[in-house]
Amino acid sequence: MTTFSHISVEDVANFNGDVAIVDIRDPQSYANGHMPNAAPLNNDNFATFIEHTPKDTPVVVVCYHGISSQQAARVIAEQGFNTVYSMDGGFEAWRLAQPVESGLS
């Protein structure tokens, strides 16, 4: 069975090694602020992400509050990725605990 794991904001902040952080929130929310090194992921670029991201790269999926990221993480895991996480609390939890990059800089 293909599955994903949950990961805390703190564990993402302290992650060692390569990791692909994908933000599935709407483009305006992403532009207003996102996690460092996070890339927007949506229906338009999903196939490109799957094709160009090595399957052994850990993937962290971020949404607003950690709910919709679970379904997206499951879909990504089903594409053959070895390690997929849904970040608990989502971007809102990150925003409260960590620095945020603004798209306006």
Short mmCIF file of the C-alpha atoms (twelve columns), coordinates in Angstrom:
data_MODEL
# 
_entry.id   MODEL 
# 
loop_
_atom_site.group_PDB 
_atom_site.id 
_atom_site.type_symbol 
_atom_site.label_atom_id 
_atom_site.label_alt_id 
_atom_site.label_comp_id 
_atom_site.label_asym_id 
_atom_site.label_seq_id 
_atom_site.Cartn_x 
_atom_site.Cartn_y 
_atom_site.Cartn_z 
_atom_site.pdbx_PDB_model_num 
ATOM 1   C CA . MET A 1   0.000  0.000  0.000   1 
ATOM 2   C CA . THR A 2   1.320  3.399  -0.993  1 
ATOM 3   C CA . THR A 3   1.178  5.849  1.853   1 
ATOM 4   C CA . PHE A 4   2.621  9.009  3.338   1 
ATOM 5   C CA . SER A 5   3.754  10.104 6.780   1 
ATOM 6   C CA . HIS A 6   2.991  13.128 8.906   1 
ATOM 7   C CA . ILE A 7   5.797  15.559 9.717   1 
ATOM 8   C CA . SER A 8   5.887  18.477 12.146  1 
ATOM 9   C CA . VAL A 9   6.828  22.057 11.322  1 
ATOM 10  C CA . GLU A 10  9.872  21.654 13.569  1 
ATOM 11  C CA . ASP A 11  11.015 18.506 11.780  1 
ATOM 12  C CA . VAL A 12  10.672 20.209 8.386   1 
ATOM 13  C CA . ALA A 13  12.675 23.203 9.651   1 
ATOM 14  C CA . ASN A 14  15.438 20.872 10.854  1 
ATOM 15  C CA . PHE A 15  15.378 18.537 7.833   1 
ATOM 16  C CA . ASN A 16  18.839 17.409 6.765   1 
ATOM 17  C CA . GLY A 17  19.567 16.654 3.139   1 
ATOM 18  C CA . ASP A 18  17.646 17.176 -0.045  1 
ATOM 19  C CA . VAL A 19  13.914 17.678 0.219   1 
ATOM 20  C CA . ALA A 20  11.257 18.916 -2.201  1 
ATOM 21  C CA . ILE A 21  8.773  21.196 -0.433  1 
ATOM 22  C CA . VAL A 22  5.616  21.694 -2.480  1 
ATOM 23  C CA . ASP A 23  2.964  24.267 -1.611  1 
ATOM 24  C CA . ILE A 24  -0.507 23.373 -2.889  1 
ATOM 25  C CA . ARG A 25  -2.235 26.570 -1.759  1 
ATOM 26  C CA . ASP A 26  -3.676 28.960 -4.333  1 
ATOM 27  C CA . PRO A 27  -1.208 31.138 -6.298  1 
ATOM 28  C CA . GLN A 28  -2.186 34.368 -4.507  1 
ATOM 29  C CA . SER A 29  -1.609 32.831 -1.080  1 
ATOM 30  C CA . TYR A 30  1.755  31.488 -2.248  1 
ATOM 31  C CA . ALA A 31  2.704  34.920 -3.631  1 
ATOM 32  C CA . ASN A 32  1.760  36.564 -0.325  1 
ATOM 33  C CA . GLY A 33  4.190  34.326 1.564   1 
ATOM 34  C CA . HIS A 34  5.592  30.829 1.536   1 
ATOM 35  C CA . MET A 35  8.180  28.610 3.158   1 
ATOM 36  C CA . PRO A 36  11.810 29.049 2.055   1 
ATOM 37  C CA . ASN A 37  12.586 26.771 -0.910  1 
ATOM 38  C CA . ALA A 38  8.911  25.831 -1.314  1 
ATOM 39  C CA . ALA A 39  7.665  25.482 -4.875  1 
ATOM 40  C CA . PRO A 40  4.054  25.964 -5.888  1 
ATOM 41  C CA . LEU A 41  2.376  22.752 -7.028  1 
ATOM 42  C CA . ASN A 42  -0.946 22.693 -8.864  1 
ATOM 43  C CA . ASN A 43  -2.725 20.863 -11.662 1 
ATOM 44  C CA . ASP A 44  -0.801 22.875 -14.267 1 
ATOM 45  C CA . ASN A 45  2.672  21.767 -13.148 1 
ATOM 46  C CA . PHE A 46  1.936  18.441 -11.421 1 
ATOM 47  C CA . ALA A 47  3.019  16.257 -14.364 1 
ATOM 48  C CA . THR A 48  6.273  18.213 -14.735 1 
ATOM 49  C CA . PHE A 49  7.002  17.847 -11.019 1 
ATOM 50  C CA . ILE A 50  6.403  14.080 -11.153 1 
ATOM 51  C CA . GLU A 51  8.568  13.730 -14.265 1 
ATOM 52  C CA . HIS A 52  11.519 15.850 -13.094 1 
ATOM 53  C CA . THR A 53  11.734 15.077 -9.371  1 
ATOM 54  C CA . PRO A 54  13.801 11.989 -8.466  1 
ATOM 55  C CA . LYS A 55  11.621 9.362  -6.784  1 
ATOM 56  C CA . ASP A 56  14.125 9.034  -3.913  1 
ATOM 57  C CA . THR A 57  13.837 12.736 -3.026  1 
ATOM 58  C CA . PRO A 58  11.701 13.200 0.105   1 
ATOM 59  C CA . VAL A 59  8.622  15.337 -0.647  1 
ATOM 60  C CA . VAL A 60  6.890  17.549 1.935   1 
ATOM 61  C CA . VAL A 61  3.389  18.708 0.968   1 
ATOM 62  C CA . VAL A 62  2.143  21.964 2.501   1 
ATOM 63  C CA . CYS A 63  -1.389 23.372 2.398   1 
ATOM 64  C CA . TYR A 64  -3.227 25.886 4.593   1 
ATOM 65  C CA . HIS A 65  -3.813 23.828 7.753   1 
ATOM 66  C CA . GLY A 66  -2.502 20.320 7.034   1 
ATOM 67  C CA . ILE A 67  -5.783 18.824 5.831   1 
ATOM 68  C CA . SER A 68  -5.797 18.887 2.015   1 
ATOM 69  C CA . SER A 69  -2.055 18.157 1.978   1 
ATOM 70  C CA . GLN A 70  -2.868 14.639 3.186   1 
ATOM 71  C CA . GLN A 71  -4.791 13.788 0.019   1 
ATOM 72  C CA . ALA A 72  -2.120 15.421 -2.164  1 
ATOM 73  C CA . ALA A 73  0.623  13.506 -0.329  1 
ATOM 74  C CA . ARG A 74  -1.249 10.251 -0.981  1 
ATOM 75  C CA . VAL A 75  -1.492 11.069 -4.708  1 
ATOM 76  C CA . ILE A 76  2.220  11.919 -4.886  1 
ATOM 77  C CA . ALA A 77  3.132  8.712  -3.034  1 
ATOM 78  C CA . GLU A 78  1.061  6.776  -5.570  1 
ATOM 79  C CA . GLN A 79  3.347  8.155  -8.303  1 
ATOM 80  C CA . GLY A 80  6.219  6.078  -6.922  1 
ATOM 81  C CA . PHE A 81  7.943  8.464  -4.520  1 
ATOM 82  C CA . ASN A 82  9.716  6.652  -1.669  1 
ATOM 83  C CA . THR A 83  9.167  9.216  1.091   1 
ATOM 84  C CA . VAL A 84  6.227  11.630 1.158   1 
ATOM 85  C CA . TYR A 85  5.113  13.783 4.102   1 
ATOM 86  C CA . SER A 86  2.081  15.909 4.877   1 
ATOM 87  C CA . MET A 87  3.135  18.795 7.126   1 
ATOM 88  C CA . ASP A 88  0.905  18.926 10.188  1 
ATOM 89  C CA . GLY A 89  -0.671 22.337 10.762  1 
ATOM 90  C CA . GLY A 90  0.144  23.473 7.227   1 
ATOM 91  C CA . PHE A 91  1.471  26.870 6.267   1 
ATOM 92  C CA . GLU A 92  -0.400 28.589 9.091   1 
ATOM 93  C CA . ALA A 93  1.533  26.563 11.676  1 
ATOM 94  C CA . TRP A 94  4.781  27.319 9.839   1 
ATOM 95  C CA . ARG A 95  3.979  31.032 9.689   1 
ATOM 96  C CA . LEU A 96  3.547  31.131 13.450  1 
ATOM 97  C CA . ALA A 97  6.776  29.231 14.157  1 
ATOM 98  C CA . GLN A 98  9.227  30.051 11.342  1 
ATOM 99  C CA . PRO A 99  10.295 32.862 9.004   1 
ATOM 100 C CA . VAL A 100 8.272  33.276 5.822   1 
ATOM 101 C CA . GLU A 101 9.516  34.383 2.414   1 
ATOM 102 C CA . SER A 102 7.364  36.954 0.701   1 
ATOM 103 C CA . GLY A 103 6.896  36.897 -3.027  1 
ATOM 104 C CA . LEU A 104 7.112  40.669 -2.929  1 
ATOM 105 C CA . SER A 105 10.814 40.935 -2.072  1 
# 
